[in-house]
Amino acid sequence: MITRSVLTLVAATLATAAIAQSTPPTTEKGALNARLTGDLTPTHDPVIAREGDTFYVFHTGTPVRLRTSRDLVTWKDAGPLPVTLPGWANKAVPGSEGMWAPDISFVNGRWRLYYSVSTFGSNRSAIGLFTSPTLDPKAPGYGWRDEGLVVASTERDDFNAIDPNFVRDRDGRHWLALGSFWTGIKLFALDPRTGKVADLKARPHAIARRPAPAGGPAPVEAPFIVDHGGYYYQFVSYDYCCKGANSTYYTVVGRSKAITGPYLGKDGSTLMNGGGSIFLRADLQEKQRFRGPGHPGFLRDGGKDYVVYHAYDKQNRGVPTLRVAPVSWGADGWPVADY
């Protein structure tokens, strides 16, 4: 979950600071992150897509901001999207700032950009939707159309409507996973035509949670669901983001035969009880540079899988930094990020 302090850090840093080629880049273990260059900061809550010869990373900003690359290595800050926070969003969430944690997918001939609207520490939140026929600002027809409210949460709800992730299951049904803190991650059925929640009165599926200890909350947020090898893999981030180099964020994964769960880790532990298997964690103790890796987004491109995420650079004032890693799938079917 993004905070007011992170939005301030983003603004201050900015003030001071699909196939890319004929085939996707070839990387060795850890080599891609080591070679990243260009405009990598500040990047928080990234997702990635490719259209034509360009990779696009969308991330939290005021409004959503964009980075582009032709090779996944050299990145350029393409600035904010040409959109403003819609009037309905200001009414739904008074005092909201920016557009948090976007999600991008191509559905029914248009790109869908889901995004979050909220204020720090509150579950009075909303998810909105913009669509465009293309991601390329120079292409004919480019432009983001406000499609309105998708789903909202208030103090009366037991969930927080932020961190959206669109997913289409193997039967062609459309879903939206979302959630941060409160009672965890929820999965809503969508109307395939509109991209909005199909039945606002229907109770969503609960697919991940962390029971709160006596001392306070046990954070879980930022879901992303990937279909692979007959399983749905759900990735979620545990513990705290947004504290710079002191962030304790890390990402776990569980898998399920059904998109609605239950999602289990390698050891059989369930994501509904704070379990799962570690997928992204901070560097080893002797390095300790990139802290709090989390909020992953996936790209499947040319037969290769990649994960994009943010981490806080201890050598650069804890600034949230873009990270990209190839993902391989082990003989046991579980994903491994080469980061």
C-alpha positions as CSV (number, residue, x, y, z in Angstrom):
1,M,0.0,0.0,0.0
2,I,1.5,3.4,-1.0
3,T,1.6,6.1,1.7
4,R,1.5,9.9,1.7
5,S,5.2,9.9,2.5
6,V,6.0,7.8,-0.5
7,L,4.0,10.2,-2.8
8,T,6.0,13.0,-1.3
9,L,9.2,11.2,-1.9
10,V,8.2,10.5,-5.5
11,A,7.4,14.1,-6.2
12,A,10.7,15.3,-4.6
13,T,12.8,12.8,-6.4
14,L,11.1,13.7,-9.7
15,A,11.9,17.3,-9.0
16,T,15.5,16.5,-8.5
17,A,16.2,13.8,-10.1
18,A,4.5,-7.5,-27.5
19,I,9.0,-7.9,-28.4
20,A,11.6,-5.3,-27.7
21,Q,13.8,-6.6,-30.5
22,S,13.3,-9.7,-32.7
23,T,13.6,-11.8,-29.6
24,P,13.4,-11.1,-25.8
25,P,16.7,-10.3,-24.1
26,T,18.8,-13.3,-23.0
27,T,19.7,-13.1,-19.3
28,E,21.8,-15.2,-16.9
29,K,20.9,-15.6,-13.3
30,G,20.8,-12.1,-11.7
31,A,22.2,-10.5,-14.8
32,L,19.2,-8.4,-15.9
33,N,18.8,-6.5,-12.7
34,A,22.6,-5.9,-12.6
35,R,22.4,-4.3,-16.1
36,L,19.3,-2.1,-15.6
37,T,20.0,1.5,-16.5
38,G,18.3,4.8,-17.2
39,D,15.3,6.3,-15.3
40,L,14.7,3.6,-12.6
41,T,13.6,5.9,-9.8
42,P,11.3,6.6,-8.1
43,T,9.2,3.6,-9.1
44,H,6.6,2.1,-6.8
45,D,4.0,-0.6,-7.4
46,P,5.0,-1.4,-11.0
47,V,3.2,-3.5,-13.7
48,I,4.5,-4.2,-17.1
49,A,3.1,-4.8,-20.6
50,R,4.5,-4.9,-24.2
51,E,3.0,-3.4,-27.3
52,G,4.9,-3.5,-30.6
53,D,8.6,-3.0,-29.9
54,T,8.2,-1.2,-26.6
55,F,7.8,-2.4,-23.0
56,Y,5.7,-0.2,-20.8
57,V,5.9,0.0,-17.0
58,F,3.0,1.8,-15.2
59,H,3.4,2.7,-11.6
60,T,2.0,4.8,-8.7
61,G,2.1,8.6,-9.3
62,T,0.0,11.7,-9.5
63,P,-1.4,10.6,-11.8
64,V,-0.2,7.1,-12.9
65,R,3.3,7.4,-14.4
66,L,5.0,5.6,-17.2
67,R,8.4,4.2,-18.0
68,T,9.4,2.7,-21.4
69,S,12.1,0.5,-22.8
70,R,13.0,-1.3,-26.0
71,D,15.1,-4.0,-24.5
72,L,14.1,-4.3,-20.8
73,V,17.4,-2.9,-19.8
74,T,17.5,0.8,-20.6
75,W,14.5,2.7,-19.2
76,K,13.1,6.1,-19.9
77,D,10.7,8.2,-17.8
78,A,7.8,8.9,-20.1
79,G,6.1,11.1,-17.6
80,P,2.5,11.0,-16.2
81,L,-0.4,9.7,-18.3
82,P,-2.6,12.4,-19.8
83,V,-5.4,11.8,-17.3
84,T,-6.7,13.5,-14.2
85,L,-8.4,12.0,-11.2
86,P,-12.1,11.8,-12.2
87,G,-14.7,13.8,-10.3
88,W,-16.5,10.6,-9.1
89,A,-13.2,9.5,-7.5
90,N,-12.9,12.7,-5.4
91,K,-16.5,12.2,-4.2
92,A,-16.0,8.5,-3.4
93,V,-12.7,9.1,-1.5
94,P,-12.5,12.7,-0.2
95,G,-8.9,13.9,0.2
96,S,-7.5,11.2,-2.1
97,E,-4.1,11.9,-3.6
98,G,-2.7,10.4,-6.8
99,M,-3.5,7.0,-8.4
100,W,-2.0,4.1,-6.7
101,A,-0.9,0.6,-7.7
102,P,-2.1,0.4,-11.4
103,D,-2.8,-2.8,-13.3
104,I,-2.6,-3.2,-17.1
105,S,-4.1,-5.8,-19.4
106,F,-5.4,-6.1,-23.0
107,V,-9.0,-7.2,-23.1
108,N,-11.6,-7.1,-25.9
109,G,-9.4,-4.9,-28.1
110,R,-8.6,-2.2,-25.5
111,W,-6.0,-1.8,-22.8
112,R,-7.6,-1.8,-19.3
113,L,-5.8,0.3,-16.7
114,Y,-7.2,-0.4,-13.3
115,Y,-6.0,1.9,-10.5
116,S,-6.6,2.6,-6.8
117,V,-7.8,5.8,-5.1
118,S,-7.4,6.0,-1.3
119,T,-6.0,7.8,1.7
120,F,-3.3,6.5,4.0
121,G,-4.6,4.2,6.8
122,S,-8.2,4.1,5.6
123,N,-10.3,1.5,3.8
124,R,-12.5,4.2,2.3
125,S,-11.0,3.4,-1.1
126,A,-12.0,2.8,-4.7
127,I,-10.8,1.2,-7.9
128,G,-11.3,3.0,-11.2
129,L,-10.8,2.0,-14.8
130,F,-9.4,3.8,-17.8
131,T,-9.2,2.2,-21.3
132,S,-7.3,3.0,-24.5
133,P,-7.0,1.2,-27.8
134,T,-3.2,1.6,-27.7
135,L,-0.3,2.3,-25.3
136,D,1.6,4.2,-27.8
137,P,1.1,8.0,-27.4
138,K,2.0,8.5,-31.1
139,A,-0.4,5.9,-32.5
140,P,-3.8,6.9,-34.0
141,G,-6.6,6.7,-31.5
142,Y,-4.4,7.0,-28.5
143,G,-6.2,8.3,-25.4
144,W,-7.4,7.1,-22.0
145,R,-11.2,7.0,-21.5
146,D,-12.6,7.1,-18.0
147,E,-14.9,4.1,-17.5
148,G,-15.8,5.0,-14.0
149,L,-16.0,3.2,-10.7
150,V,-15.3,-0.6,-10.6
151,V,-15.7,-1.3,-6.9
152,A,-15.4,0.6,-3.7
153,S,-14.9,-0.1,0.0
154,T,-16.0,1.9,3.1
155,E,-15.7,1.7,6.8
156,R,-18.5,-0.8,6.8
157,D,-16.5,-3.3,4.7
158,D,-14.0,-5.8,5.9
159,F,-11.6,-5.3,2.9
160,N,-9.7,-2.4,1.3
161,A,-10.4,-1.8,-2.4
162,I,-6.8,-1.1,-3.6
163,D,-4.0,-3.0,-5.4
164,P,-6.2,-4.4,-8.3
165,N,-5.1,-7.3,-10.5
166,F,-7.2,-8.4,-13.5
167,V,-7.1,-12.1,-14.4
168,R,-8.9,-14.2,-17.0
169,D,-9.4,-17.9,-16.0
170,R,-9.2,-20.9,-18.3
171,D,-12.9,-20.9,-18.7
172,G,-12.9,-17.3,-20.0
173,R,-14.3,-15.8,-16.9
174,H,-13.0,-12.4,-15.8
175,W,-11.9,-11.6,-12.2
176,L,-10.4,-8.8,-10.2
177,A,-8.1,-9.7,-7.2
178,L,-7.5,-6.8,-4.8
179,G,-6.8,-5.9,-1.2
180,S,-4.4,-4.5,1.4
181,F,-4.4,-5.1,5.2
182,W,-7.9,-5.5,6.8
183,T,-9.1,-9.1,6.2
184,G,-6.8,-9.6,3.3
185,I,-7.1,-10.4,-0.4
186,K,-10.5,-10.7,-2.2
187,L,-11.5,-12.0,-5.6
188,F,-14.4,-10.4,-7.4
189,A,-16.2,-11.7,-10.5
190,L,-16.3,-9.2,-13.3
191,D,-18.7,-8.4,-16.1
192,P,-16.5,-9.3,-19.2
193,R,-18.2,-6.5,-21.2
194,T,-17.7,-3.6,-18.8
195,G,-14.7,-4.8,-16.8
196,K,-16.6,-3.9,-13.6
197,V,-17.8,-6.0,-10.7
198,A,-20.6,-8.2,-12.0
199,D,-22.7,-8.2,-8.8
200,L,-21.9,-5.6,-6.1
201,K,-24.2,-7.5,-3.7
202,A,-22.3,-10.8,-4.1
203,R,-19.8,-11.7,-1.4
204,P,-16.2,-11.9,-2.9
205,H,-14.0,-14.9,-2.5
206,A,-11.4,-14.6,0.2
207,I,-8.1,-15.9,-1.2
208,A,-5.4,-14.7,1.2
209,R,-5.1,-13.3,4.7
210,R,-2.8,-13.1,7.7
211,P,-4.3,-13.5,11.1
212,A,-3.4,-10.4,13.2
213,P,-1.1,-11.1,16.2
214,A,-1.8,-9.6,19.6
215,G,0.7,-6.9,18.9
216,G,-1.0,-5.5,15.8
217,P,-1.7,-6.2,12.1
218,A,0.1,-8.7,9.9
219,P,0.1,-7.0,6.5
220,V,-0.8,-8.7,3.2
221,E,-1.4,-6.9,0.0
222,A,-0.6,-6.5,-3.7
223,P,-2.1,-9.7,-5.2
224,F,-1.1,-10.9,-8.7
225,I,-2.4,-14.2,-10.2
226,V,-0.6,-16.1,-12.9
227,D,-2.0,-19.2,-14.8
228,H,0.8,-21.8,-15.4
229,G,0.9,-25.5,-15.9
230,G,-2.6,-26.3,-14.7
231,Y,-2.3,-24.2,-11.6
232,Y,-3.2,-20.6,-10.7
233,Y,-0.3,-19.0,-8.8
234,Q,-1.1,-16.2,-6.4
235,F,1.7,-13.8,-5.4
236,V,1.2,-11.5,-2.4
237,S,3.5,-9.2,-0.5
238,Y,3.9,-9.5,3.3
239,D,4.9,-7.0,6.0
240,Y,5.7,-3.3,5.4
241,C,6.5,-1.3,2.3
242,C,7.0,2.5,2.2
243,K,9.7,2.8,4.9
244,G,12.6,3.3,2.5
245,A,15.7,1.1,3.4
246,N,13.9,0.0,6.6
247,S,11.0,-1.6,4.6
248,T,10.4,-5.3,5.5
249,Y,8.3,-6.1,2.4
250,Y,8.7,-9.6,0.8
251,T,6.7,-11.6,-1.6
252,V,5.3,-15.1,-1.2
253,V,3.4,-17.5,-3.6
254,G,0.8,-20.2,-3.3
255,R,-0.9,-22.2,-6.0
256,S,-4.4,-23.7,-6.5
257,K,-6.1,-25.8,-9.1
258,A,-9.1,-23.4,-8.8
259,I,-8.8,-19.7,-9.3
260,T,-10.9,-19.2,-6.1
261,G,-8.5,-21.2,-4.0
262,P,-7.4,-22.6,-1.7
263,Y,-3.8,-21.4,-2.4
264,L,-1.1,-23.5,-0.8
265,G,2.7,-23.1,-0.6
266,K,5.2,-25.8,-1.3
267,D,4.9,-27.0,2.3
268,G,1.1,-27.1,2.2
269,S,0.7,-24.0,4.2
270,T,-2.3,-21.9,3.1
271,L,-2.3,-18.2,2.1
272,M,-5.5,-18.0,4.1
273,N,-3.5,-18.4,7.2
274,G,-0.4,-16.3,6.4
275,G,1.5,-19.2,4.7
276,G,3.0,-19.6,1.2
277,S,6.5,-20.0,-0.2
278,I,9.0,-17.1,-0.4
279,F,9.4,-15.8,-3.9
280,L,11.1,-12.4,-3.5
281,R,13.1,-11.4,-0.4
282,A,15.8,-8.8,0.5
283,D,19.3,-9.4,-0.6
284,L,21.5,-11.6,1.6
285,Q,22.9,-10.2,4.8
286,E,26.3,-9.4,3.2
287,K,24.7,-7.3,0.5
288,Q,21.7,-5.6,1.9
289,R,21.3,-3.1,-0.9
290,F,17.8,-3.6,-2.3
291,R,15.4,-3.8,0.6
292,G,11.7,-4.7,0.7
293,P,11.2,-6.3,-2.7
294,G,7.5,-6.6,-3.5
295,H,4.4,-5.6,-5.3
296,P,5.2,-7.9,-8.3
297,G,3.7,-7.7,-11.8
298,F,4.3,-10.3,-14.5
299,L,5.0,-10.3,-18.2
300,R,4.8,-13.4,-20.5
301,D,6.7,-12.4,-23.6
302,G,8.0,-14.6,-26.5
303,G,7.9,-17.7,-24.4
304,K,9.7,-16.1,-21.5
305,D,8.3,-14.9,-18.1
306,Y,9.5,-11.8,-16.2
307,V,8.6,-10.3,-12.9
308,V,8.7,-6.5,-12.3
309,Y,8.7,-5.2,-8.8
310,H,10.1,-2.4,-6.7
311,A,12.7,-2.4,-4.0
312,Y,14.3,0.3,-1.8
313,D,17.9,1.1,-2.6
314,K,19.9,1.5,0.6
315,Q,22.7,3.1,-1.4
316,N,20.4,5.7,-2.8
317,R,18.5,7.1,0.2
318,G,16.1,4.2,0.2
319,V,14.4,5.4,-3.0
320,P,11.9,2.9,-4.5
321,T,13.6,1.5,-7.6
322,L,12.5,-0.5,-10.6
323,R,13.6,-4.1,-10.7
324,V,13.0,-6.7,-13.4
325,A,13.9,-10.4,-13.2
326,P,13.4,-13.4,-15.5
327,V,11.2,-16.1,-14.0
328,S,11.9,-19.8,-14.6
329,W,9.7,-22.7,-13.5
330,G,11.3,-25.6,-11.7
331,A,10.7,-29.3,-12.3
332,D,8.3,-29.2,-9.3
333,G,6.3,-26.5,-11.1
334,W,7.2,-23.7,-8.8
335,P,8.4,-20.3,-10.0
336,V,11.9,-19.0,-9.3
337,A,12.9,-15.3,-9.9
338,D,16.5,-14.9,-11.1
339,Y,17.1,-11.7,-9.2
